[in-house]
Every structure is written in C-alpha cells, then in structure tokens.
Amino acid sequence: MSSIDHSGTFQLGDRTVKRLGYGAMQLAGPGVFGPPKDHDAALAVLREAVASGVNHIDTSDFYGPHVTNRLIREALAPYGDDLVIVTKVGARRGEDGSWLPAFSPEQLTQAVHDNLRNLGLDALDVVNLRCMFDTHGPAEGSIEAPLTALAELQRAGLVRHIGLSNVTSAQVAQGRGICEIVCVQNHYNLAHRADDALIDELARQGIAYVPFFPLGGFSPLQSSALTDVARRLDATAMQVALAWLLRRAPNILLIPGTSSLAHLRENLAVSELALSPQVMAQLDAIAA
C-alpha cells in the first residue's frame, strides 16, 4: 500500500480516486504559458506521481496552451486503467498569455476535441466547465447555454462526466438542474472559507469538491500563524494546509501542483501528517 492510500478515496462520477491527486498546471512555463523550463523534469514528476499511487490528475488544454496535456501523454500513455484525468474548458489564452472566456458552443466543442487529441483519448473522464464571468473569482451569470452545449458533447460520448469550476452556489444549483455534476472546483483554503456551506452541502449529495490555491489569499498575519503551526509539527506550511483540507470534509479531493520532484514528495507525504483536535482548532481560527 502506498502512503497516499491513507488519504482515503472518494467517488468521482463512476470512478474511485485517491483523495490526494496531482495538478499539472505548474508544469507549463511562467504564468502557465509556454513550455516548461525543464522538459525531462516535468515528465519525471508526472511519472513519479503515478508511481506513488496518484490516480487523479487535473489538467487543461489551456495550460500552456496545449503544453501540460502533451506532457501527460508523453509521460504516461498508454494510461493505466485506474488513472482518471480531469480537464477544463471555458477559457482560452491570448497571445500575451491573458485568460479569456471561451464559452460559445463552438469554442467548447473545439476545446473538448483539443483535449482529446493532445491527451490521446477517445473520451474525457471528467470535464469541468470553467466559468469566466470574472477572471478573478466566481461571479453570478447564467451557465445554461454553455453547460447545455457541454452536456450535448457528453451525450455524443466525448465526455463521460461533467463538473464546474469557479462557480457560485447558485450556479451549482442551476447546473444540477441541467445535467449531473460530479465535482466543483473552486478557490478554497484555510484563509479563504467562502465555500464552507457549499462543501458541506456537496458532501451530503456525494459530490466531490476540489479546492485550488491551498496557500492563495493569505494575509501576512494568517501566513505567520500557519508557519508557527507548521514549525511545531516539523512540517512545511503547504503540508499543514493540505493536511487540514484532507480533514476538513470527506468529499475534498486535493490536486497540489508542482514541477519539482522534491515538492511532489513533500505534498504526497501529507496523508501521514497527524493533526490533533487542538491543532485543528488553531488552524480553523486562521480564517478569523
């Protein structure tokens, strides 16, 4: 049994995945744009993640663009039967690296085909619709048209399961009225707790929640508090933040990203990090 098995598992659609996965975004160049600084190192990180027991990889063809998916295919194809690759559509990259909405049925169809081609797949396990009403975070707006277009691609057999990313609770409710939603991917961590109620509701419904930016949006005071706890546990701040997320709710799936083998090993070790009730209370207080 690999150490990450201690993180437990959760259902992602009809697939069972380890709760500790890997996010491929950082394998692209600076600003998630262009090729990696070290191509061979990127391949090595992907291969070690899977060799260590990871069976949930998060990616998108707009990372690069096209960079991370091609790296995943080069490193890991032919894919193991238990590997679940989750991708995103709904955005595109400008020539200057900017993040732009790509929400039309034509753009979504093209994005699904780009992901299929660059990953070397006949069907995508899970596709998250990334909502881009505001590039800085969730913002209200109807997702009926783009989600209906994505559901049509699902009916055509190109997509097995659908999730949502960068969304509000109202958009999750709207989405669930259009098609089955198997996961929600939003910014959430020790300091950024806006989705607390949503996570608990999704847990009751058996829907996965996938937080990103586990250390994003911390104030200096909050960072200092986390560092103090990490020092007492002889761990890194990232390890403690990830361990807290694992214990926050059973439906949380982690996708920490890195382009470093050393950092990958640190991230995958968090399933072994014990947090006492006293430490959990100290960490919960950081948001205040």
Residue pairs with C-beta under 8 A, 6 or more apart in sequence:
2 52
2 53
3 52
3 53
3 268
3 269
3 271
3 272
4 18
4 20
4 52
4 53
4 54
4 268
4 271
5 18
5 53
5 271
6 271
6 272
7 18
7 19
7 20
7 246
7 254
7 270
7 271
8 18
8 19
8 246
8 250
9 16
9 17
9 18
9 19
10 16
10 17
10 19
10 208
10 250
10 251
10 253
11 17
11 206
11 208
12 56
12 84
12 86
12 125
12 126
12 161
12 182
12 183
12 208
12 253
13 125
13 126
13 160
13 161
13 182
14 160
14 161
15 84
15 125
17 55
17 56
17 84
17 253
18 53
18 54
18 55
18 56
19 246
19 252
19 253
19 254
20 54
20 246
20 254
20 267
20 268
20 270
20 271
21 54
21 55
21 56
21 57
21 58
21 253
21 254
21 255
22 46
22 49
22 54
22 56
22 57
22 58
22 255
22 256
22 257
22 264
23 57
23 58
23 59
23 212
23 255
23 256
23 257
24 46
24 57
24 58
24 59
24 63
24 68
24 71
24 72
24 257
25 32
25 58
25 59
25 60
25 63
25 68
25 257
26 32
26 257
26 258
26 259
27 36
27 42
27 45
27 46
27 63
27 67
27 68
27 71
27 257
27 259
28 34
28 35
28 36
28 63
28 64
28 67
28 68
29 35
29 36
29 37
29 64
29 67
31 97
32 63
32 64
32 97
33 64
33 93
33 97
34 64
34 67
34 97
35 64
35 67
36 42
36 67
36 71
36 259
37 259
38 259
39 71
41 259
41 260
41 261
42 71
42 75
42 259
43 71
43 74
43 75
44 261
45 258
45 259
45 260
45 261
45 264
46 57
46 71
46 72
46 75
46 76
47 75
47 76
48 261
48 264
48 265
49 57
49 264
49 268
50 57
50 76
50 80
50 83
52 264
52 265
52 268
53 268
54 268
55 80
55 82
55 83
55 84
56 84
56 86
56 253
56 255
57 72
57 83
57 84
57 85
57 86
57 255
58 86
58 87
58 185
58 210
58 255
58 257
59 68
59 69
59 72
59 85
59 86
59 87
59 88
59 119
60 68
60 69
60 87
60 88
60 89
60 91
60 115
60 130
61 69
61 87
61 89
61 111
61 114
61 115
61 118
62 88
62 91
62 92
62 93
62 99
62 102
62 111
63 69
64 70
64 93
65 92
65 93
66 114
66 118
69 87
69 115
69 118
69 119
70 118
72 85
72 119
73 118
73 119
73 120
76 83
77 120
79 85
79 121
84 125
84 126
85 119
85 121
85 124
85 125
85 126
86 125
86 126
86 127
86 128
86 163
86 183
86 210
87 115
87 119
87 124
87 126
87 127
87 128
88 127
88 128
88 129
88 130
88 165
88 185
89 102
89 108
89 111
89 112
89 115
89 127
89 128
89 129
89 130
89 150
90 101
90 102
90 103
90 108
90 111
90 128
90 129
90 130
90 131
90 132
90 146
90 165
91 99
91 100
91 101
91 102
91 130
91 132
92 100
92 101
92 102
92 107
92 111
93 99
93 100
94 100
99 132
99 135
100 132
101 132
101 133
102 108
102 111
102 132
103 132
103 145
103 146
104 146
104 149
105 145
105 146
105 149
105 152
108 129
108 146
108 149
108 150
108 153
109 149
109 153
112 124
112 127
112 150
112 153
112 158
112 159
113 158
115 121
115 124
115 127
116 122
116 123
116 124
116 158
123 157
123 158
123 159
123 160
124 158
124 159
124 160
125 160
125 161
126 159
126 160
126 161
126 162
126 163
126 182
126 183
127 150
127 153
127 159
127 161
127 162
127 163
128 162
128 163
128 164
128 165
128 183
128 185
129 143
129 146
129 147
129 150
129 162
129 163
129 164
129 165
129 175
130 165
130 166
131 138
131 139
131 141
131 143
131 164
131 165
131 166
131 167
131 171
132 166
133 139
133 140
133 141
137 166
137 187
138 166
138 167
138 168
138 171
138 186
139 168
140 168
140 170
140 171
141 171
142 174
143 164
143 167
143 171
143 174
143 175
143 178
144 174
144 178
147 162
147 164
147 174
147 175
147 178
147 179
148 178
150 159
150 162
150 179
151 162
151 178
151 179
153 159
154 160
154 161
154 162
154 179
161 180
161 182
161 183
162 179
162 180
162 181
162 182
163 181
163 182
163 183
163 184
163 185
163 208
163 210
164 171
164 172
164 175
164 181
164 183
164 184
164 185
165 184
165 185
165 186
166 185
166 186
166 187
167 175
167 184
167 186
169 195
169 197
169 198
169 201
172 181
172 184
172 198
172 202
175 181
181 207
182 207
182 208
183 207
183 208
183 209
183 210
183 253
184 198
184 202
184 207
184 208
184 209
184 210
185 209
185 210
185 211
185 212
186 195
186 198
186 209
186 210
186 211
186 212
187 211
187 212
187 213
187 216
187 217
188 194
188 195
188 199
188 209
188 211
188 212
188 245
189 211
189 213
189 214
189 215
189 216
189 217
189 218
189 241
189 245
190 218
190 222
190 226
190 241
190 244
190 245
190 283
190 286
190 287
191 217
191 218
191 219
191 222
191 286
191 287
192 213
192 216
192 217
192 287
193 287
195 209
195 211
198 209
199 209
199 248
199 249
199 251
199 252
200 249
202 208
202 209
202 251
203 209
203 249
203 250
203 251
206 251
207 251
208 251
208 252
208 253
209 249
209 251
209 252
209 253
210 252
210 253
210 254
210 255
211 245
211 252
211 254
212 255
214 238
214 241
214 242
214 245
214 254
214 256
215 223
215 237
215 238
215 241
218 226
222 286
222 287
223 237
225 282
225 285
225 286
226 237
226 240
226 241
226 283
226 286
227 237
229 240
229 279
229 282
229 283
230 236
230 237
230 239
230 240
233 240
233 273
233 275
233 279
235 243
235 273
236 266
238 256
238 263
238 266
238 267
239 266
239 267
239 269
239 270
239 273
240 273
240 275
240 283
242 254
242 256
242 267
242 270
243 270
243 271
243 273
243 275
244 275
244 280
244 283
245 252
245 254
246 252
246 254
246 270
246 271
247 275
247 280
254 270
256 267
258 264
258 267
275 283
